[in-house]
Amino acid sequence: MLDIKLIRENPEKINELLKRRNPELSIDNIIEIDVKRRKVQAQADELRAKRKKDSQMIGELKKKGENTDAVQAEVKLLGDEIKALEEEESKLDEQQRDLLLHTPNTPDETTPVGTSEDDNVVVSTWGEPTKFDFEAKAHWDLCEEKNLVDFERGVKLSQSRFTLYRGKGAKLERAIINFFLDYHTNEQGYEEILPPFMANAQTMTGTGQLPKFKEDMYKCENEDLYLIPTAEVPVTNIYQGEILSEEDLPKYMTAYTPCFRREAGSAGKDTRGLIRVHQFNKVELVKLCKPETSPEEHEKLTEDAEKMLQLLELPYRRVALCSADIGFSANKCWDLEVWMPSYGTYKEISSCSNFGDYQARRANIRYRDKETGKVNFVHTINGSGLAVGRTFAAIVENFQQADGTILIPEVLQKYTGFDRI
């Protein structure tokens, strides 16, 4: 969440940055409640000081053998007033926290200003869009023809937008996961994590999924547990409520998990194939670092995700998301978009975001400076390395051949055991 101290000191600047996201956003209500809360706190402090003074007076009067009934009655009244003010302060604290939890992060100054995804900026491309000298097919048709994904039975087993991989399709999906994990850990220095696939409300709140996006998640009935929408949630929260030493940073972590998203607002979008489904596999990259190194670490993480696309020989581009399109908790985001011939355009396959200290404040993840001993919030960064189902779809489409076969990228062949489908 945003730093209330920063809001108090720079309200005009915070409002100006938030309005880059959405002209209707404002921290005015937060400031209004903060003023009330601090006023109530000051009143309570004043009465506590008076109660303390009067209590001391009672002791002195008793020593002198004088009657203390009047002073004791006043102290009791003061206690009642203090209790009422404390209750009011507690309610205002809850209101302020709720508003802060619903307020998105401020965009970084380097984030392009825009009003929609149309204002996102393509900053680089790698490879050339795949061209065919035959009539190419969409991945959903190829998957059905070759029995790689059984879309119909996936729906029968669950509901729409759930898939069933089988045969060489299941093996290719697993190969992609293993390749990503091996490269991230062996070549890029990430620690492999296998976290729970369910998380409690506190954990979901720490990374910004709750309370804002409750409707987009699957909740376990009668339990304080949600199916995770991304490994970002449990992995970032591993150090929730802890103080790390400076020597512990930076932390590089990677995790494979299935991801579950209801995506209530996405009706009608990408209804065919593997691009937008309710359950999908993903390998996530997560970093915890010191504030001064987060821009560099963000760039390195993005390059680590890009390396996967390069090794798979998949054409892609890097896009700087504008202020209106970055994620709720992010202050800066690079999207990696892979070329999808069936769409005739690029589709998102990874979002690499820097959150500054926004998530760390919510999850209370801090570190102690070794020189000053001062405790500071870490910065958190994450990105998909990559979304596996979309990688699968991109391989199937970009590596299809005129004879109907699908080549397997060379780096995956030792994992699949076959070089084509």
Phi and psi in degrees as a GROMACS rama.xvg file:
@    title "Ramachandran Plot"
@    xaxis  label "Phi"
@    yaxis  label "Psi"
@TYPE xy
-71.899  152.077  LEU-2
-76.9018  116.794  ASP-3
-62.0496  -32.3977  ILE-4
-64.2012  -41.6674  LYS-5
-66.1883  -36.998  LEU-6
-63.2778  -43.1515  ILE-7
-63.3836  -40.2545  ARG-8
-81.6712  -29.4045  GLU-9
-134.49  53.6875  ASN-10
-60.0184  -39.384  PRO-11
-65.0124  -42.4328  GLU-12
-65.9062  -43.8397  LYS-13
-62.1441  -43.8845  ILE-14
-62.3134  -40.9694  ASN-15
-63.0869  -41.7392  GLU-16
-67.5388  -41.9529  LEU-17
-63.5102  -36.1657  LEU-18
-71.1695  -14.3494  LYS-19
-68.1462  -28.9213  ARG-20
-75.7856  -51.0281  ARG-21
-156.329  123.21  ASN-22
-57.5522  -19.3283  PRO-23
-86.6579  -10.1092  GLU-24
-75.2267  144.383  LEU-25
-161.059  150.974  SER-26
-105.118  14.4041  ILE-27
-59.4912  -42.049  ASP-28
-64.6989  -37.0532  ASN-29
-63.7904  -43.3987  ILE-30
-65.0293  -41.831  ILE-31
-60.6435  -45.3335  GLU-32
-68.0722  -37.2886  ILE-33
-62.987  -40.5857  ASP-34
-62.28  -44.5827  VAL-35
-62.5896  -45.7165  LYS-36
-62.7466  -42.8635  ARG-37
-69.7233  -32.3532  ARG-38
-66.5404  -44.703  LYS-39
-64.0106  -41.0219  VAL-40
-61.1857  -42.2474  GLN-41
-64.6453  -40.1814  ALA-42
-63.1056  -43.8942  GLN-43
-63.9653  -41.2123  ALA-44
-63.1822  -40.0368  ASP-45
-63.9451  -42.9312  GLU-46
-69.6544  -34.8619  LEU-47
-63.4103  -41.2947  ARG-48
-63.2937  -40.4743  ALA-49
-66.7444  -41.4111  LYS-50
-62.0802  -40.6098  ARG-51
-62.9239  -43.3144  LYS-52
-64.5283  -43.7955  LYS-53
-66.6818  -36.4235  ASP-54
-63.8803  -38.5664  SER-55
-65.4778  -36.881  GLN-56
-63.6581  -38.5452  MET-57
-59.1572  -43.6983  ILE-58
-61.6398  -41.2341  GLY-59
-67.6047  -40.3543  GLU-60
-65.0845  -39.4399  LEU-61
-65.1711  -37.5792  LYS-62
-61.7472  -32.9996  LYS-63
-85.3394  -3.44846  LYS-64
77.0421  18.1641  GLY-65
-91.2192  160.372  GLU-66
-72.6087  134.221  ASN-67
-116.507  8.69974  THR-68
-57.1629  -45.7549  ASP-69
-64.4009  -43.5713  ALA-70
-67.638  -39.0704  VAL-71
-64.9562  -38.1458  GLN-72
-63.1608  -40.6004  ALA-73
-65.7639  -39.8569  GLU-74
-62.6709  -38.4281  VAL-75
-64.1174  -44.4127  LYS-76
-61.6139  -40.3626  LEU-77
-60.8299  -40.642  LEU-78
-60.497  -41.8239  GLY-79
-64.9628  -41.4898  ASP-80
-64.9666  -41.6957  GLU-81
-63.1923  -42.7384  ILE-82
-61.0385  -42.752  LYS-83
-63.2841  -41.5975  ALA-84
-67.3184  -38.5082  LEU-85
-63.6282  -39.2937  GLU-86
-65.3771  -40.8409  GLU-87
-65.3352  -41.667  GLU-88
-62.5132  -40.2448  GLU-89
-63.0399  -41.5789  SER-90
-65.1015  -41.1834  LYS-91
-67.3899  -35.8319  LEU-92
-59.9586  -45.6709  ASP-93
-63.5394  -42.6937  GLU-94
-62.5534  -43.6081  GLN-95
-64.6709  -43.7851  GLN-96
-63.1035  -41.2615  ARG-97
-61.7368  -43.3691  ASP-98
-63.1908  -41.8147  LEU-99
-64.2968  -39.0575  LEU-100
-67.1037  -25.9953  LEU-101
-92.5779  -3.4295  HIS-102
-95.1185  126.328  THR-103
-72.3926  170.522  PRO-104
-69.9558  154.531  ASN-105
-81.1937  137.521  THR-106
-63.9398  145.55  PRO-107
-65.0571  152.199  ASP-108
-60.0955  -25.2257  GLU-109
-88.1937  -4.58585  THR-110
-73.1858  127.541  THR-111
-58.2994  139.125  PRO-112
-84.5967  131.974  VAL-113
-161.115  172.353  GLY-114
-112.166  -10.3614  THR-115
-162.145  176.617  SER-116
-61.5535  -18.7581  GLU-117
-64.9236  -18.312  ASP-118
-95.4211  5.67326  ASP-119
-65.897  152.346  ASN-120
-117.678  121.187  VAL-121
-74.7246  120.643  VAL-122
-104.802  -22.6318  VAL-123
-163.812  158.293  SER-124
-132.715  154.354  THR-125
-133.067  127.673  TRP-126
77.1291  170.449  GLY-127
-108.75  142.188  GLU-128
-51.6882  134.013  PRO-129
-65.649  132.13  THR-130
-119.94  147.655  LYS-131
-123.116  148.431  PHE-132
-102.391  23.1412  ASP-133
-143.292  172.649  PHE-134
-78.6117  103.444  GLU-135
-74.995  156.777  ALA-136
-115.054  156.136  LYS-137
-75.2982  154.393  ALA-138
-62.1023  -31.4797  HIS-139
-66.7144  -34.089  TRP-140
-72.7505  -43.2489  ASP-141
-63.0398  -39.9718  LEU-142
-63.6688  -39.3075  CYS-143
-71.542  -43.4182  GLU-144
-59.8246  -40.118  GLU-145
-99.1277  7.68749  LYS-146
58.5953  39.194  ASN-147
-86.8259  -38.4389  LEU-148
-135.111  128.81  VAL-149
-102.053  89.5262  ASP-150
-64.9846  -41.7543  PHE-151
-63.7612  -45.9541  GLU-152
-74.4766  -25.8475  ARG-153
-61.3013  -42.814  GLY-154
-66.5137  -40.3279  VAL-155
-60.8241  -40.5552  LYS-156
-72.3222  -29.5375  LEU-157
-130.658  -96.4154  SER-158
-162.493  -175.173  GLN-159
-58.4206  147.252  SER-160
69.5253  26.3123  ARG-161
-118.363  142.116  PHE-162
-122.8  157.798  THR-163
-124.9  109.644  LEU-164
-85.1042  147.822  TYR-165
-150.375  157.517  ARG-166
57.7855  -130.158  GLY-167
-67.7328  -22.6259  LYS-168
-66.1596  -46.3252  GLY-169
-63.1422  -38.1328  ALA-170
-70.3064  -36.9329  LYS-171
-65.5779  -41.5493  LEU-172
-59.6339  -45.1756  GLU-173
-66.9684  -36.6259  ARG-174
-62.7866  -41.4307  ALA-175
-62.2509  -44.933  ILE-176
-59.2979  -49.0103  ILE-177
-64.9774  -38.6051  ASN-178
-62.1954  -47.4678  PHE-179
-58.3471  -50.8679  PHE-180
-62.1494  -43.4893  LEU-181
-62.6694  -43.2778  ASP-182
-70.6696  -43.1263  TYR-183
-61.9923  -38.0624  HIS-184
-83.6207  -44.0058  THR-185
-81.6488  -32.4723  ASN-186
-109.153  -25.8996  GLU-187
-114.7  -2.38481  GLN-188
82.5345  22.0442  GLY-189
-89.5672  146.527  TYR-190
-85.7889  129.726  GLU-191
-77.655  134.833  GLU-192
-124.173  139.138  ILE-193
-120.95  93.2258  LEU-194
-88.6689  171.76  PRO-195
-61.2653  149.999  PRO-196
-94.2329  4.13212  PHE-197
-125.507  148.86  MET-198
-139.177  149.211  ALA-199
-82.5738  173.941  ASN-200
-62.7187  -37.6296  ALA-201
-62.2115  -41.806  GLN-202
-66.5428  -42.5386  THR-203
-63.2158  -34.6108  MET-204
-70.2613  -35.4454  THR-205
-57.8266  -36.3696  GLY-206
-100.624  -0.0634513  THR-207
100.764  3.16145  GLY-208
-71.5475  -38.7194  GLN-209
-108.653  148.763  LEU-210
-89.0293  -6.20519  PRO-211
-61.2653  -41.2659  LYS-212
-113.472  33.35  PHE-213
-57.2176  -37.7247  LYS-214
-70.6306  -16.2306  GLU-215
-90.4178  0.667611  ASP-216
-115.717  158.404  MET-217
-95.0128  122.829  TYR-218
-108.918  140.271  LYS-219
-76.6038  127.729  CYS-220
-63.5277  133.516  GLU-221
64.4286  17.487  ASN-222
-136.204  151.585  GLU-223
-86.1279  60.2328  ASP-224
-141.066  139.211  LEU-225
-125.012  143.678  TYR-226
-68.8038  133.528  LEU-227
-71.1192  139.546  ILE-228
-84.515  -13.7525  PRO-229
-170.332  152.88  THR-230
-65.8333  -16.9504  ALA-231
-50.3368  -37.4444  GLU-232
-65.4313  -61.51  VAL-233
-69.2299  -35.3773  PRO-234
-69.7483  -45.4627  VAL-235
-59.6885  -36.6784  THR-236
-84.9901  3.86924  ASN-237
-53.138  -38.2642  ILE-238
-104.235  23.042  TYR-239
-53.4721  128.55  GLN-240
74.6271  12.1046  GLY-241
-112.441  158.843  GLU-242
-113.746  113.274  ILE-243
-86.07  159.715  LEU-244
-86.8837  156.009  SER-245
-58.6406  -32.9988  GLU-246
-66.0422  -19.5934  GLU-247
-73.5748  -15.5142  ASP-248
-104.469  148.726  LEU-249
-80.3903  157.353  PRO-250
-108.107  127.769  LYS-251
-111.905  124.727  TYR-252
-136.229  144.402  MET-253
-133.436  146.535  THR-254
-149.683  137.646  ALA-255
-92.4355  134.242  TYR-256
-150.251  154.445  THR-257
-71.9741  152.662  PRO-258
-125.477  141.348  CYS-259
-125.379  121.359  PHE-260
-141.1  125.968  ARG-261
-73.3168  -33.0366  ARG-262
46.5092  61.4953  GLU-263
-58.6131  -28.6941  ALA-264
-91.4593  10.9501  GLY-265
-110.297  20.3813  SER-266
-56.8049  132.086  ALA-267
88.0451  -5.97301  GLY-268
-96.7216  129.232  LYS-269
46.3665  55.5517  ASP-270
-76.0566  -16.0094  THR-271
-103.066  147.084  ARG-272
79.7376  -150.11  GLY-273
-109.916  5.24648  LEU-274
-74.3977  -41.209  ILE-275
-133.462  97.7882  ARG-276
-127.571  167.542  VAL-277
-86.1012  -19.9175  HIS-278
-133.487  127.464  GLN-279
-150.931  159.897  PHE-280
-94.3744  148.071  ASN-281
-152.706  145.901  LYS-282
-109.684  120.478  VAL-283
-105.864  146.01  GLU-284
-111.944  131.155  LEU-285
-133.118  138.127  VAL-286
-129.981  141.831  LYS-287
-116.698  130.352  LEU-288
-150.88  174.114  CYS-289
-76.3517  151.802  LYS-290
-54.8082  -40.5041  PRO-291
-70.5127  -17.3823  GLU-292
-103.028  -2.33744  THR-293
-64.6454  -37.5236  SER-294
-60.2875  -42.9737  PRO-295
-66.0926  -43.3994  GLU-296
-65.8518  -34.946  GLU-297
-62.1423  -45.042  HIS-298
-62.9183  -43.9684  GLU-299
-64.7378  -40.3145  LYS-300
-63.197  -41.5285  LEU-301
-62.6615  -41.127  THR-302
-65.2992  -34.5879  GLU-303
-63.3848  -40.0021  ASP-304
-69.6018  -39.954  ALA-305
-60.3113  -36.997  GLU-306
-57.7517  -34.4753  LYS-307
-63.5575  -42.7414  MET-308
-66.6164  -38.0112  LEU-309
-66.2326  -43.7623  GLN-310
-66.2937  -30.428  LEU-311
-83.2343  -4.12162  LEU-312
59.4972  41.8516  GLU-313
-105.459  124.072  LEU-314
-62.7731  138.139  PRO-315
-152.906  171.153  TYR-316
-137.291  155.635  ARG-317
-104.142  133.956  ARG-318
-125.821  132.333  VAL-319
-87.4067  115.801  ALA-320
-72.1633  139.706  LEU-321
-79.7238  172.582  CYS-322
-60.6608  -27.9962  SER-323
-83.7816  -11.1332  ALA-324
-115.687  -8.92814  ASP-325
-69.2936  155.572  ILE-326
-62.5339  159.67  GLY-327
-51.9789  -43.9913  PHE-328
-93.2774  -9.57498  SER-329
-86.6318  152.687  ALA-330
-109.087  -17.3357  ASN-331
-154.008  141.616  LYS-332
-146.957  131.736  CYS-333
-101.942  127.944  TRP-334
-98.7727  136.454  ASP-335
-102.671  127.871  LEU-336
-122.348  125.983  GLU-337
-94.8594  146.797  VAL-338
-71.8438  126.946  TRP-339
-120.898  104.598  MET-340
-55.5582  -35.4446  PRO-341
-65.0121  -28.6636  SER-342
-92.3741  -18.364  TYR-343
68.3121  24.9275  GLY-344
-158.585  -177.108  THR-345
-93.8916  144.703  TYR-346
-125.118  142.437  LYS-347
-57.0931  134.77  GLU-348
-128.327  -12.5898  ILE-349
-159.995  139.889  SER-350
-119.213  118.247  SER-351
-107.383  108.997  CYS-352
-117.115  143.176  SER-353
-105.095  128.394  ASN-354
-105.639  -0.292358  PHE-355
57.5826  -138.686  GLY-356
-98.7739  12.4974  ASP-357
-61.1279  -51.446  TYR-358
-70.4613  -37.4157  GLN-359
-62.2114  -34.643  ALA-360
-66.7563  -41.6468  ARG-361
-66.5537  -41.8116  ARG-362
-92.3298  -5.26975  ALA-363
56.5358  55.3168  ASN-364
-105.132  116.843  ILE-365
-131.579  170.499  ARG-366
-140.309  156.631  TYR-367
-104.309  123.556  ARG-368
-65.7859  126.554  ASP-369
-69.6717  -24.8657  LYS-370
-87.3544  -45.991  GLU-371
-95.2487  -20.2655  THR-372
78.2909  -1.9171  GLY-373
-72.0945  143.311  LYS-374
-97.099  126.649  VAL-375
-125.923  160.312  ASN-376
-79.7156  140.462  PHE-377
-73.5254  170.145  VAL-378
-105.654  143.347  HIS-379
-115.422  144.827  THR-380
-140.792  142.711  ILE-381
-154.886  165.856  ASN-382
-168.912  155.848  GLY-383
-77.4439  136.488  SER-384
-128.836  43.1002  GLY-385
-137.051  -175.599  LEU-386
-66.4345  118.053  ALA-387
-71.0311  -44.524  VAL-388
-60.5212  -39.986  GLY-389
-70.2986  -33.9213  ARG-390
-63.6954  -44.397  THR-391
-55.8599  -49.8869  PHE-392
-62.3293  -40.8276  ALA-393
-65.9341  -39.5344  ALA-394
-63.4295  -48.1477  ILE-395
-58.3684  -43.5677  VAL-396
-75.0329  -45.6248  GLU-397
-76.7891  -23.5954  ASN-398
-105.403  13.2849  PHE-399
-70.7207  146.104  GLN-400
-115.297  164.026  GLN-401
-61.4746  -29.9033  ALA-402
-83.0087  5.55532  ASP-403
92.7527  -6.0898  GLY-404
-83.9082  166.921  THR-405
-124.614  120.609  ILE-406
-76.0487  150.088  LEU-407
-102.484  127.412  ILE-408
-51.4715  142.795  PRO-409
-55.5929  -39.6034  GLU-410
-67.6541  -16.3485  VAL-411
-95.699  -13.8481  LEU-412
-63.6968  -33.6254  GLN-413
-70.282  -19.5643  LYS-414
-89.1933  -33.892  TYR-415
-84.7767  -35.2036  THR-416
83.8536  2.5313  GLY-417
-143.623  154.388  PHE-418
-104.764  -3.63168  ASP-419
-161.169  161.894  ARG-420
